[in-house]
Amino acid sequence: MFEGFTRARIPTRLGELNVVHGGEGPPLVLFHGYLQTHVAWRMVAPHLARCYHVIAADLPGHGDSDKPPPGPNHVNYAKRTMGEAVIDMMAELGYDRFRLAGHDRGGRVSYRLALDHPEKVHKLCLLDMTPNLETFERVEQDFHTAFRMWHWFFLAQPAPLPESMLERCPEEYVRHKLDLNLRVKEAISPEAMDEYVRCFSNPATIHATCNDYRATATIDCEIDDVSRKRGDRIRLPTMVIMGNGRSDAFDLWRKWIEDPRCIDAHCGHYVPEEAADLVTRSLLDFLAD
């Protein structure tokens, strides 16, 4: 995977981030979702690297990146703080501005970074996720949404309950959770699945990713609430790609994004793997100046 890419560990305020990067051209950052790593972009990144300097990184606390302590109110896993670590990473690579694409948890970091530091992001792509605050509010109105999001509430429970349970069966949990949200079952190769299992089997990763969800249930929603009351919007060019037949999510994003480009991928949750060709074509078309 990622043949021809360079592997690096890049220092940030949240510790070192594990990165693969390659290609030539304007910088493009790719972030993955829960239970995954930069490997989620393995089928897309090589094609993008023909036009861009692609930087695919493990989020803070995920994969082989460092696992910072949560800090007060889980501030080190607040998507605002994680976005500032992305800026640190890009500064280390010599970039002040960049294109940015994030799936799932990576999308949460990405849209917060775009709201907080629009001068840093040239163009933005969000894949199969909705704003934190809007997501929790929908749970109160829709039992189906609440059922699908069971892990949000489990992982956000105080330590060490979810950690203790997950450490007993990390591989079974990863395989069950990923398989449950796939429509195209062969989209995640055995090699990629083994990598996801390897990384999540580290107790430090389990603890860090629980802190990620604890932050979303607390400080992230508090920050989103301030932004919504203030009328903050993402005004830079933004594309939203949704799977799971969740085209209703586009209406939610129009509250936060000025004139988003919206694409229904007609796949499951793991869009960069299940719809790799569509994602590649859409990104190449959208990101071009």
DRENRORO-194083 format. One line per field, with one value per residue: x, y, z of N, C-alpha, C in turn. Coordinates in Angstrom, 1 decimal. Example, Ala and Ser with C-alpha at 12.3 -4.5 7.8 and 13.67 -1.06 7.14 Angstrom:
<pavexs>
n_px = 13.2, 12.8
n_py = -5.7, -2.2
n_pz = 7.8, 7.1
ca_px = 12.3, 13.7
ca_py = -4.5, -1.1
ca_pz = 7.8, 7.1
c_px = 13.2, 12.9
c_py = -3.3, 0.0
c_pz = 7.8, 7.9
</pavexs>
This chain:
<pavexs>
n_px = 0.8, 0.4, 2.7, 5.7, 5.2, 6.4, 7.1, 6.6, 7.0, 5.5, 6.0, 3.7, 1.5, 0.0, 1.6, 3.5, 2.4, 1.5, 2.3, 1.9, 3.2, 3.2, 3.8, 3.4, 2.8, 0.1, -0.6, -2.5, -4.5, -5.5, -7.9, -9.0, -11.6, -13.3, -12.0, -10.2, -7.3, -4.8, -4.7, -7.2, -7.4, -6.0, -6.8, -7.4, -5.5, -3.1, -3.9, -4.6, -2.2, -0.9, -1.5, -1.3, 0.5, 0.1, -1.0, -1.5, -2.7, -2.6, -5.1, -4.7, -4.2, -5.2, -4.5, -1.1, -0.3, 0.7, -0.7, -2.2, -2.7, -6.1, -6.7, -8.2, -11.7, -11.6, -10.1, -7.9, -8.8, -10.7, -12.2, -11.4, -8.9, -7.5, -7.6, -5.9, -3.5, -3.3, -2.7, -0.2, 1.2, 1.2, 2.6, 5.1, 5.7, 6.1, 3.9, 1.4, -1.2, -3.8, -5.5, -8.2, -9.5, -11.9, -13.0, -15.8, -14.7, -12.4, -13.6, -14.9, -12.9, -12.0, -14.1, -14.4, -11.8, -12.0, -14.0, -12.8, -10.3, -10.4, -8.7, -6.6, -7.5, -7.9, -9.7, -12.5, -13.5, -16.0, -16.8, -19.4, -20.6, -22.2, -22.7, -21.6, -23.3, -25.8, -26.1, -26.4, -28.8, -30.6, -30.8, -32.7, -35.0, -35.3, -35.5, -34.3, -31.9, -30.7, -30.4, -28.5, -26.4, -25.4, -22.8, -21.7, -22.7, -21.9, -19.1, -18.5, -19.0, -17.8, -14.4, -13.1, -14.9, -15.9, -13.4, -12.3, -14.1, -13.8, -11.1, -11.1, -11.9, -10.9, -10.4, -12.7, -14.6, -13.7, -14.0, -16.7, -17.9, -17.0, -17.9, -20.6, -21.3, -20.8, -21.7, -20.6, -19.0, -16.4, -14.8, -13.0, -10.0, -8.3, -5.7, -5.9, -7.8, -6.5, -4.6, -6.1, -7.1, -4.7, -3.8, -6.0, -6.0, -4.2, -4.2, -3.9, -4.7, -7.4, -8.3, -7.7, -9.4, -11.8, -11.8, -11.9, -14.6, -15.8, -15.1, -16.5, -19.1, -19.2, -17.3, -17.0, -19.6, -20.3, -18.7, -19.7, -22.2, -21.8, -20.8, -23.0, -25.0, -23.8, -23.9, -21.9, -20.4, -19.3, -17.6, -15.8, -15.0, -16.7, -17.3, -19.6, -19.8, -22.0, -22.8, -24.8, -27.4, -28.1, -29.1, -30.6, -28.9, -27.7, -29.3, -28.9, -26.2, -26.3, -27.1, -24.7, -22.8, -22.0, -23.5, -22.8, -21.3, -23.0, -23.0, -24.3, -23.1, -24.2, -23.5, -22.2, -21.1, -18.3, -17.0, -14.5, -13.5, -15.5, -16.5, -14.4, -13.5, -15.5, -15.0, -12.4, -12.6, -14.4, -13.0, -10.8, -12.0, -13.3, -11.3, -9.6, -8.2
n_py = -1.2, 2.3, 2.6, 4.1, 6.4, 8.5, 7.7, 9.2, 10.8, 13.4, 16.2, 17.8, 19.9, 18.0, 15.9, 13.4, 12.9, 10.2, 9.7, 9.3, 10.5, 11.8, 12.5, 15.3, 18.8, 21.1, 21.1, 18.5, 17.3, 14.3, 12.7, 10.1, 7.9, 6.6, 3.7, 3.3, 4.1, 6.1, 4.3, 3.9, 5.5, 4.3, 3.4, 5.7, 7.8, 7.3, 8.0, 10.7, 11.7, 12.1, 14.7, 16.2, 17.0, 14.7, 14.2, 11.8, 11.1, 9.7, 10.4, 12.4, 10.3, 8.1, 5.2, 4.9, 7.3, 9.6, 9.3, 11.6, 12.8, 13.3, 15.8, 18.7, 18.5, 17.0, 18.3, 18.0, 16.3, 17.7, 18.8, 21.2, 21.6, 19.4, 20.2, 22.4, 21.0, 19.9, 22.1, 22.6, 20.3, 20.7, 23.1, 22.2, 20.7, 22.7, 24.2, 26.7, 26.9, 24.8, 22.0, 20.0, 17.0, 15.0, 12.0, 10.9, 10.8, 12.2, 14.1, 15.6, 16.9, 18.3, 20.1, 21.7, 22.9, 24.4, 26.2, 27.6, 28.4, 29.6, 30.8, 29.0, 26.9, 25.9, 24.4, 22.2, 19.0, 16.9, 13.7, 11.5, 12.3, 14.3, 17.6, 17.9, 18.9, 18.9, 16.3, 15.0, 16.2, 15.2, 12.6, 12.7, 12.9, 10.8, 7.4, 5.5, 6.7, 6.9, 4.2, 3.4, 4.9, 3.8, 3.3, 5.7, 6.7, 4.6, 4.7, 7.2, 7.0, 7.3, 6.7, 3.7, 2.1, 1.6, 1.2, -1.1, -3.1, -3.2, -3.8, -6.5, -7.8, -6.7, -7.3, -8.6, -6.6, -4.6, -5.9, -6.6, -4.0, -2.6, -4.3, -4.2, -1.7, -1.7, -1.8, -2.8, -5.5, -6.5, -4.3, -3.5, -4.7, -7.8, -7.2, -4.5, -4.6, -6.1, -4.3, -2.3, -3.7, -4.3, -1.8, -0.9, -2.7, -1.9, -0.9, 1.8, 3.1, 2.4, 3.8, 6.4, 6.8, 6.5, 8.9, 10.7, 10.5, 11.2, 13.8, 14.8, 14.6, 16.5, 19.0, 19.5, 19.8, 22.0, 24.0, 24.0, 24.9, 27.5, 28.5, 28.1, 29.8, 32.2, 32.4, 31.4, 30.3, 28.0, 29.3, 28.8, 27.0, 23.9, 20.5, 17.9, 14.5, 11.8, 8.7, 5.7, 6.4, 8.8, 11.4, 13.4, 14.5, 16.6, 18.8, 19.5, 20.2, 22.5, 24.4, 25.1, 25.4, 27.5, 27.2, 24.3, 21.7, 18.8, 15.3, 12.1, 9.0, 6.5, 4.2, 2.3, 3.4, 3.6, 5.4, 6.2, 3.8, 2.0, 3.4, 4.2, 4.9, 6.8, 8.7, 9.5, 10.5, 12.6, 14.2, 15.0, 16.5, 18.5, 19.7, 20.9, 24.0
n_pz = 0.0, -0.7, -2.4, -3.3, -1.8, 0.9, 4.3, 7.4, 10.6, 12.1, 14.1, 16.3, 18.3, 19.6, 19.9, 17.9, 14.5, 12.5, 9.2, 5.7, 2.7, -0.7, -4.2, -6.4, -6.5, -5.5, -2.0, -0.4, 2.1, 3.6, 5.7, 7.8, 9.1, 12.1, 13.8, 11.8, 9.7, 8.0, 5.9, 4.9, 2.7, 0.6, -2.0, -3.3, -2.9, -4.4, -7.1, -6.8, -6.2, -8.6, -9.3, -7.0, -4.0, -1.8, 1.5, 3.7, 6.8, 10.1, 12.4, 15.5, 18.3, 17.0, 14.9, 14.2, 15.3, 17.9, 21.2, 22.9, 26.4, 27.6, 28.8, 30.4, 30.3, 28.0, 26.2, 24.5, 22.6, 21.4, 18.4, 17.5, 18.7, 17.6, 14.9, 15.0, 15.4, 12.9, 11.4, 12.5, 11.6, 8.8, 8.6, 9.4, 7.2, 5.4, 4.5, 4.3, 3.5, 2.3, 0.6, 1.7, 2.8, 4.6, 6.1, 8.1, 11.4, 10.7, 9.1, 10.9, 12.3, 10.1, 9.2, 11.4, 11.5, 9.1, 9.7, 11.9, 10.9, 8.1, 6.4, 6.0, 4.5, 1.3, -0.4, 0.5, 1.4, 2.6, 3.9, 4.3, 6.9, 9.5, 11.0, 14.4, 16.5, 15.3, 14.7, 17.2, 18.0, 16.2, 17.1, 19.2, 17.8, 16.1, 16.1, 14.5, 13.8, 16.3, 17.0, 15.1, 15.9, 18.3, 19.3, 19.7, 22.2, 23.9, 23.7, 24.7, 27.4, 30.9, 31.5, 33.1, 31.7, 28.8, 27.7, 29.1, 28.3, 25.5, 25.2, 25.7, 23.4, 20.9, 18.1, 17.3, 17.7, 15.9, 13.4, 13.3, 13.6, 11.3, 9.2, 9.6, 8.6, 6.0, 2.6, 0.3, 0.6, 0.0, -0.1, 1.8, 2.0, 3.0, 3.8, 4.5, 6.5, 8.5, 9.2, 10.4, 12.6, 13.9, 14.8, 16.4, 18.4, 20.2, 23.5, 24.2, 21.9, 22.0, 24.3, 23.6, 21.3, 22.5, 24.1, 22.0, 21.2, 23.6, 23.7, 21.5, 22.5, 24.4, 24.7, 21.9, 21.0, 22.5, 21.4, 18.7, 19.2, 20.0, 17.6, 15.9, 17.0, 16.6, 14.0, 12.2, 9.2, 6.7, 4.1, 2.1, -1.0, -1.0, -0.9, -0.4, 0.2, 0.5, 1.9, 2.5, 1.7, 2.7, 1.8, 2.9, 4.7, 3.3, 3.5, 6.2, 6.1, 4.5, 6.2, 7.4, 5.5, 2.8, -0.2, -0.9, -2.8, -3.6, -3.3, -3.8, -2.9, -3.1, -1.6, 1.3, 4.6, 4.5, 2.5, 1.0, 0.4, -0.5, -2.6, -4.3, -6.9, -7.6, -5.6, -6.2, -8.8, -8.3, -6.5, -8.0, -10.0, -8.4, -6.9, -8.6, -9.8
ca_px = 0.0, 1.1, 4.0, 6.3, 5.0, 7.3, 6.6, 7.2, 6.4, 5.6, 5.7, 2.6, 1.2, -0.6, 2.6, 3.8, 1.4, 2.0, 2.0, 2.5, 3.0, 3.8, 3.2, 3.9, 1.7, -0.5, -0.8, -3.8, -4.5, -6.6, -8.1, -9.8, -12.7, -13.2, -11.5, -9.4, -6.1, -4.6, -4.9, -8.5, -7.3, -5.0, -7.2, -7.6, -4.3, -2.1, -4.4, -4.6, -0.8, -0.5, -1.8, -1.1, 1.3, -0.9, -0.5, -2.5, -2.2, -3.5, -5.5, -4.2, -4.9, -5.6, -3.5, 0.2, 0.0, 0.8, -2.0, -2.1, -3.7, -7.3, -6.7, -9.5, -12.9, -11.2, -9.8, -6.9, -9.5, -11.7, -11.8, -10.7, -7.4, -6.9, -7.4, -4.7, -2.4, -3.1, -1.9, 1.2, 1.8, 1.4, 3.7, 6.4, 6.0, 6.4, 2.7, 0.6, -2.6, -3.9, -6.8, -8.5, -10.7, -12.0, -14.1, -16.2, -14.0, -11.6, -14.5, -15.3, -11.7, -11.9, -15.1, -14.0, -10.7, -12.4, -14.7, -11.9, -9.2, -10.7, -7.5, -5.7, -8.1, -8.2, -11.0, -12.8, -14.4, -16.5, -17.4, -20.4, -20.8, -23.0, -22.2, -21.7, -24.5, -27.0, -26.2, -27.0, -30.2, -31.4, -31.1, -33.9, -36.2, -35.3, -35.1, -33.3, -30.6, -30.2, -30.0, -27.3, -25.3, -25.2, -21.4, -21.4, -23.0, -21.1, -17.7, -18.5, -19.1, -16.6, -13.4, -12.6, -15.9, -15.8, -12.0, -12.2, -14.9, -13.2, -9.8, -11.3, -12.3, -10.7, -10.5, -14.1, -15.3, -13.4, -14.5, -18.2, -18.3, -16.8, -18.8, -22.0, -21.6, -20.4, -22.6, -19.7, -18.2, -15.0, -14.2, -11.9, -9.2, -7.8, -4.5, -6.3, -8.5, -5.4, -3.9, -7.1, -7.2, -3.4, -3.8, -7.0, -5.7, -3.4, -5.1, -3.7, -5.6, -8.8, -8.5, -7.7, -10.6, -13.0, -11.7, -12.4, -16.0, -16.1, -14.9, -17.6, -20.4, -19.1, -16.7, -17.2, -21.0, -20.3, -18.1, -20.6, -23.4, -21.4, -20.7, -24.4, -25.6, -23.1, -24.1, -20.7, -20.7, -18.1, -17.8, -14.9, -15.6, -16.9, -18.0, -20.1, -20.2, -22.7, -23.2, -25.9, -28.6, -28.4, -29.2, -31.2, -27.8, -27.3, -30.0, -28.2, -24.9, -26.6, -27.1, -23.4, -21.9, -22.6, -23.5, -22.0, -21.5, -23.5, -22.9, -24.8, -22.2, -24.9, -22.8, -22.3, -20.4, -16.9, -17.0, -13.3, -13.1, -16.6, -16.8, -13.1, -13.5, -16.3, -14.4, -11.2, -13.1, -15.1, -12.0, -10.0, -12.8, -13.6, -10.1, -8.8, -8.5
ca_py = 0.0, 3.6, 2.4, 5.4, 7.4, 8.6, 7.6, 10.2, 11.2, 14.8, 16.8, 18.8, 20.2, 16.8, 14.8, 13.1, 12.3, 9.2, 10.2, 8.9, 11.5, 11.6, 13.2, 16.7, 19.8, 21.7, 20.1, 17.9, 16.5, 13.3, 12.1, 8.9, 7.8, 5.8, 2.4, 3.2, 4.9, 6.6, 3.2, 4.0, 6.2, 3.6, 3.2, 7.0, 8.6, 7.2, 8.7, 12.1, 12.1, 12.5, 16.1, 16.9, 16.5, 14.1, 13.9, 11.0, 11.1, 9.1, 11.5, 12.3, 9.3, 7.0, 4.5, 4.9, 8.6, 9.6, 9.4, 12.6, 12.7, 14.0, 17.2, 19.1, 18.5, 16.3, 19.4, 17.6, 15.6, 18.6, 18.9, 22.5, 21.4, 18.5, 21.0, 23.2, 20.1, 19.7, 23.3, 22.4, 19.3, 21.3, 24.0, 21.4, 20.3, 23.9, 24.7, 27.6, 26.7, 23.4, 21.4, 19.1, 16.0, 14.2, 11.1, 10.5, 11.6, 13.1, 15.2, 16.5, 17.8, 19.2, 21.2, 22.7, 23.7, 25.3, 27.3, 28.3, 29.0, 29.5, 31.2, 27.9, 25.8, 26.3, 23.8, 21.3, 17.9, 16.1, 12.4, 10.7, 12.7, 15.5, 18.4, 17.3, 19.3, 18.5, 14.8, 14.7, 16.7, 14.2, 11.4, 12.9, 12.9, 9.6, 6.2, 4.8, 7.3, 6.6, 2.8, 3.4, 5.6, 3.3, 3.3, 7.1, 6.8, 3.7, 5.1, 8.4, 6.7, 7.6, 5.7, 2.9, 1.1, 1.1, 0.7, -2.4, -4.0, -3.3, -4.5, -8.0, -8.3, -5.6, -7.7, -8.9, -5.3, -3.9, -6.6, -6.4, -2.7, -2.3, -5.2, -3.8, -0.5, -1.8, -2.4, -3.5, -6.2, -6.7, -3.0, -3.5, -5.9, -8.4, -6.5, -3.3, -5.0, -6.5, -3.1, -1.7, -4.6, -4.2, -0.5, -0.8, -3.7, -1.2, -0.3, 3.3, 3.6, 2.3, 4.9, 7.7, 7.0, 6.8, 10.3, 11.4, 10.5, 12.0, 15.2, 15.1, 14.7, 17.6, 20.3, 19.8, 20.3, 23.3, 24.9, 24.1, 25.7, 28.9, 28.8, 28.2, 31.0, 33.3, 32.4, 31.1, 29.4, 27.7, 30.0, 28.4, 25.9, 22.7, 19.3, 16.9, 13.2, 11.0, 7.3, 5.2, 6.9, 9.9, 12.6, 14.4, 15.2, 17.7, 19.9, 19.9, 20.9, 23.8, 25.4, 25.4, 25.6, 28.3, 26.6, 23.1, 20.7, 17.6, 14.0, 10.8, 8.0, 5.2, 3.1, 2.4, 4.4, 3.7, 5.9, 6.2, 2.4, 1.4, 4.2, 4.8, 5.5, 8.0, 9.7, 9.9, 11.4, 13.8, 15.1, 15.6, 17.5, 19.6, 20.4, 21.6, 25.4
ca_pz = 0.0, -0.8, -3.0, -3.7, -0.8, 2.0, 5.6, 8.3, 11.9, 12.1, 15.4, 16.5, 19.7, 20.2, 19.7, 16.5, 13.7, 11.6, 7.9, 4.4, 1.7, -2.0, -5.3, -6.6, -6.8, -4.3, -0.9, -0.2, 3.3, 3.7, 7.0, 7.9, 10.1, 13.3, 13.6, 10.6, 9.7, 6.7, 5.0, 4.3, 1.4, -0.2, -3.3, -3.8, -2.8, -5.5, -8.2, -6.5, -6.1, -9.9, -9.4, -5.7, -2.9, -0.9, 2.8, 4.4, 8.2, 11.2, 13.4, 16.8, 19.1, 16.1, 14.2, 14.8, 15.8, 19.4, 22.0, 24.0, 27.4, 27.2, 29.2, 31.0, 29.4, 26.8, 25.2, 23.5, 21.5, 20.7, 17.0, 17.3, 19.0, 16.6, 13.7, 15.2, 15.2, 11.5, 10.9, 12.9, 10.7, 7.5, 8.7, 9.4, 5.8, 4.6, 3.8, 5.1, 3.0, 1.7, 0.3, 2.9, 2.7, 5.8, 6.2, 9.4, 12.4, 10.0, 8.6, 12.1, 12.4, 8.9, 9.1, 12.5, 11.0, 8.1, 10.4, 12.7, 10.2, 6.7, 5.6, 5.9, 3.7, -0.1, -0.7, 1.6, 1.1, 3.8, 3.5, 5.1, 8.3, 9.7, 12.1, 15.7, 17.3, 14.5, 14.8, 18.5, 18.0, 15.4, 17.9, 19.9, 16.9, 15.1, 16.7, 13.6, 13.9, 17.6, 16.9, 14.3, 16.6, 19.6, 19.8, 20.2, 23.6, 24.6, 23.8, 25.5, 28.9, 31.6, 31.6, 32.1, 31.3, 27.5, 27.4, 29.7, 27.5, 24.2, 25.3, 25.8, 22.1, 19.9, 16.7, 17.0, 17.6, 14.6, 12.2, 13.4, 13.3, 9.9, 8.4, 9.8, 7.9, 4.6, 1.6, -0.6, 1.6, -0.4, -0.3, 2.8, 1.7, 4.2, 4.3, 5.2, 7.8, 9.4, 9.7, 11.3, 13.8, 14.6, 15.4, 17.4, 19.4, 21.2, 24.5, 24.2, 20.9, 22.4, 25.2, 22.8, 20.5, 23.4, 24.4, 20.8, 21.3, 24.8, 23.3, 20.6, 23.3, 25.3, 24.2, 20.5, 20.8, 23.1, 20.4, 17.6, 19.7, 19.9, 16.1, 15.3, 17.5, 16.0, 12.5, 11.5, 8.0, 5.8, 2.8, 1.1, -1.8, -0.2, -1.5, 0.6, -0.4, 1.5, 1.6, 3.3, 1.2, 3.6, 1.1, 3.8, 5.4, 2.6, 4.1, 7.4, 5.8, 3.9, 7.3, 7.9, 4.4, 1.8, -1.5, -1.0, -3.9, -2.9, -4.1, -3.2, -3.4, -3.2, -1.0, 2.7, 5.3, 4.2, 1.1, 0.2, 0.0, -1.2, -3.9, -4.5, -8.2, -7.6, -4.8, -6.9, -9.9, -7.7, -5.9, -9.1, -10.6, -7.5, -6.3, -9.6, -9.8
c_px = 0.9, 2.6, 4.5, 6.1, 6.1, 6.6, 7.3, 6.4, 6.6, 5.2, 4.6, 2.4, 0.5, 0.3, 2.8, 2.6, 2.1, 1.5, 2.6, 2.2, 3.8, 3.1, 3.8, 2.7, 1.2, -0.7, -2.3, -3.8, -5.7, -6.7, -9.1, -10.9, -12.4, -12.8, -10.5, -8.1, -6.0, -4.8, -6.2, -8.5, -6.4, -5.4, -7.4, -6.3, -3.4, -2.6, -4.3, -3.1, -0.2, -0.6, -1.4, -0.1, 0.3, -0.3, -1.7, -2.0, -3.2, -3.8, -4.8, -4.9, -5.2, -4.4, -2.2, 0.6, 0.0, -0.6, -1.8, -3.0, -4.9, -7.3, -8.1, -10.6, -12.6, -10.7, -8.8, -7.5, -10.6, -11.2, -11.2, -9.2, -6.8, -6.7, -6.2, -3.4, -2.2, -2.4, -0.5, 1.9, 2.1, 2.5, 5.1, 6.7, 6.2, 5.2, 1.9, -0.9, -2.6, -5.3, -7.0, -9.7, -10.7, -13.2, -14.5, -15.5, -13.1, -12.4, -14.8, -14.1, -11.7, -12.9, -14.8, -12.9, -11.1, -13.2, -13.8, -10.8, -9.4, -9.6, -6.5, -6.2, -8.5, -9.6, -11.2, -13.7, -14.7, -17.2, -18.2, -20.3, -21.6, -22.4, -22.5, -23.0, -25.8, -27.2, -26.8, -28.4, -31.1, -31.7, -32.4, -35.2, -36.3, -34.7, -34.1, -31.9, -29.9, -29.7, -28.6, -26.1, -25.0, -23.8, -21.0, -21.6, -22.2, -19.7, -17.5, -18.7, -17.8, -15.7, -13.4, -13.6, -15.7, -14.4, -11.9, -12.9, -14.2, -11.8, -9.9, -11.5, -12.1, -10.9, -12.0, -14.9, -15.0, -14.1, -16.1, -18.6, -18.1, -17.7, -20.2, -22.3, -21.1, -21.5, -21.8, -18.7, -16.7, -14.2, -13.0, -11.1, -8.7, -6.5, -4.9, -7.0, -7.5, -4.8, -4.8, -7.1, -5.9, -3.4, -4.8, -6.8, -4.8, -4.3, -5.0, -4.6, -7.1, -9.2, -8.6, -8.9, -11.8, -12.9, -12.1, -13.9, -16.5, -16.1, -16.1, -18.9, -20.4, -18.6, -16.9, -18.6, -21.1, -19.8, -19.0, -21.8, -23.0, -21.3, -22.1, -25.1, -25.0, -23.3, -22.9, -21.1, -19.3, -18.4, -16.8, -15.5, -15.6, -17.7, -18.4, -20.4, -20.7, -22.9, -24.5, -27.3, -29.1, -28.4, -29.8, -30.1, -27.4, -28.0, -29.4, -27.0, -25.2, -26.8, -25.8, -22.4, -22.7, -22.4, -22.6, -22.3, -21.8, -23.5, -23.4, -23.9, -22.9, -24.1, -23.0, -21.4, -19.0, -16.6, -15.7, -12.9, -14.2, -16.8, -15.5, -13.0, -14.3, -15.6, -13.2, -11.6, -13.6, -14.0, -11.2, -10.7, -13.0, -12.4, -9.4, -9.2, -9.1
c_py = 1.3, 3.4, 3.8, 6.5, 7.3, 8.5, 8.5, 10.3, 12.6, 15.4, 17.8, 19.0, 19.0, 15.6, 14.5, 12.5, 11.3, 9.5, 9.4, 10.1, 11.3, 12.4, 14.6, 17.6, 20.4, 20.7, 19.7, 17.0, 15.5, 12.7, 11.1, 9.0, 6.8, 4.3, 2.2, 4.1, 5.5, 5.6, 3.3, 4.7, 5.5, 3.5, 4.6, 7.8, 8.5, 8.0, 10.2, 12.6, 12.4, 14.1, 16.9, 16.3, 16.0, 13.7, 13.1, 10.7, 10.3, 10.3, 11.3, 11.2, 8.0, 6.4, 4.5, 6.3, 8.6, 9.8, 10.4, 12.4, 13.6, 15.5, 17.5, 19.1, 17.9, 17.2, 19.0, 16.7, 16.4, 18.7, 20.2, 22.3, 20.5, 19.3, 21.9, 22.3, 19.8, 20.9, 23.1, 21.4, 19.9, 22.3, 23.3, 20.9, 21.5, 24.5, 25.6, 27.4, 25.4, 23.0, 20.3, 18.3, 15.1, 13.3, 10.9, 11.3, 12.6, 14.3, 16.1, 17.4, 18.8, 20.3, 22.2, 23.5, 24.7, 26.5, 28.2, 29.1, 28.9, 30.0, 30.1, 26.9, 26.4, 25.8, 22.6, 20.2, 17.1, 14.9, 11.7, 11.1, 14.0, 16.3, 17.8, 17.6, 18.8, 17.0, 14.4, 15.1, 15.8, 13.0, 11.5, 12.8, 11.6, 8.4, 5.5, 5.4, 7.0, 5.1, 2.7, 4.0, 5.0, 3.4, 4.7, 7.2, 5.8, 4.2, 6.4, 8.2, 7.0, 6.4, 5.0, 1.9, 0.7, 0.6, -0.8, -3.4, -4.2, -4.0, -6.0, -8.6, -7.3, -6.1, -8.0, -7.6, -4.6, -4.6, -6.5, -5.0, -2.3, -3.1, -4.7, -2.5, -0.5, -2.3, -3.3, -4.3, -6.4, -5.4, -2.9, -4.8, -6.5, -7.7, -5.2, -3.6, -5.4, -5.3, -2.3, -2.4, -4.4, -2.9, -0.4, -1.7, -3.1, -0.6, 1.2, 3.8, 3.5, 3.5, 6.2, 7.9, 7.1, 8.3, 11.2, 11.5, 11.3, 13.4, 15.7, 15.4, 15.9, 18.9, 20.6, 20.4, 21.7, 24.4, 25.0, 25.0, 27.2, 29.3, 29.0, 29.5, 32.3, 33.5, 32.1, 30.1, 29.2, 28.3, 29.7, 27.3, 24.6, 21.7, 18.4, 15.6, 12.3, 9.6, 7.0, 5.8, 8.1, 11.3, 13.7, 15.2, 16.5, 19.0, 20.4, 20.7, 22.3, 24.9, 25.9, 25.8, 26.5, 27.6, 25.4, 22.3, 19.4, 16.4, 12.9, 9.7, 6.6, 4.0, 3.1, 3.5, 4.7, 4.2, 5.9, 4.8, 1.8, 2.1, 4.9, 5.5, 6.8, 9.1, 10.3, 10.9, 12.7, 14.8, 15.7, 16.7, 18.7, 20.4, 21.2, 23.1, 25.8
c_pz = 0.0, -1.4, -3.6, -2.8, 0.3, 3.4, 6.5, 9.6, 12.1, 13.5, 15.3, 17.9, 20.4, 20.0, 18.2, 15.8, 12.7, 10.2, 6.8, 3.4, 0.4, -3.0, -5.4, -7.0, -5.5, -3.2, -0.7, 1.0, 3.3, 5.1, 7.0, 9.0, 11.3, 12.9, 12.5, 10.8, 8.3, 5.6, 4.3, 2.9, 0.4, -1.7, -4.1, -3.9, -4.0, -6.8, -8.0, -6.5, -7.5, -10.1, -8.2, -4.9, -1.8, 0.4, 3.5, 5.8, 9.1, 12.1, 14.7, 17.6, 18.3, 15.4, 14.9, 15.3, 17.3, 20.0, 23.1, 25.1, 27.1, 27.6, 29.8, 30.0, 28.1, 25.7, 24.2, 22.4, 20.9, 19.3, 16.7, 17.6, 18.0, 15.2, 13.8, 15.0, 13.7, 10.9, 11.3, 11.9, 9.3, 7.5, 8.7, 8.0, 4.8, 4.0, 4.8, 4.7, 2.3, 1.4, 1.4, 2.6, 4.0, 5.8, 7.7, 10.5, 11.8, 9.4, 9.7, 12.4, 11.3, 8.9, 10.2, 12.1, 10.0, 8.7, 11.2, 12.0, 8.6, 5.8, 5.3, 4.8, 2.4, -0.5, 0.3, 1.0, 2.4, 3.3, 4.6, 6.6, 8.3, 10.9, 13.5, 16.4, 16.6, 14.6, 16.1, 18.6, 17.3, 16.2, 18.7, 19.1, 16.1, 15.8, 15.8, 13.7, 15.3, 17.6, 16.2, 15.0, 18.0, 20.2, 20.2, 21.7, 24.4, 24.8, 24.6, 27.0, 29.6, 31.6, 33.0, 31.5, 29.8, 27.1, 27.9, 28.8, 26.1, 24.2, 25.4, 24.4, 21.0, 18.5, 16.4, 16.8, 16.3, 13.4, 12.2, 13.0, 11.9, 9.0, 8.4, 8.9, 6.5, 3.7, 0.6, 0.3, 1.3, -0.5, 0.7, 2.6, 3.0, 4.7, 5.1, 6.6, 8.9, 10.0, 10.7, 12.7, 14.6, 15.4, 16.6, 18.6, 20.5, 22.2, 24.5, 23.1, 21.3, 23.4, 24.5, 22.0, 21.3, 23.8, 23.2, 20.9, 22.5, 24.5, 22.5, 21.4, 24.2, 24.7, 22.7, 20.3, 21.4, 22.1, 19.2, 18.0, 19.6, 18.4, 15.5, 15.8, 16.9, 14.5, 11.7, 10.3, 7.3, 4.5, 1.7, 0.2, -1.1, -0.9, -0.4, -0.1, 0.7, 1.0, 2.4, 2.9, 2.1, 2.9, 1.9, 4.6, 4.6, 3.1, 5.4, 7.1, 5.2, 5.0, 7.7, 6.8, 3.3, 0.4, -1.6, -2.3, -3.2, -3.8, -3.3, -3.8, -3.6, -2.7, 0.5, 3.3, 4.8, 2.7, 0.4, -0.2, -0.8, -2.6, -4.2, -5.8, -8.2, -6.8, -5.5, -8.0, -9.4, -7.2, -7.0, -9.8, -9.7, -7.1, -7.3, -9.6, -11.1
</pavexs>
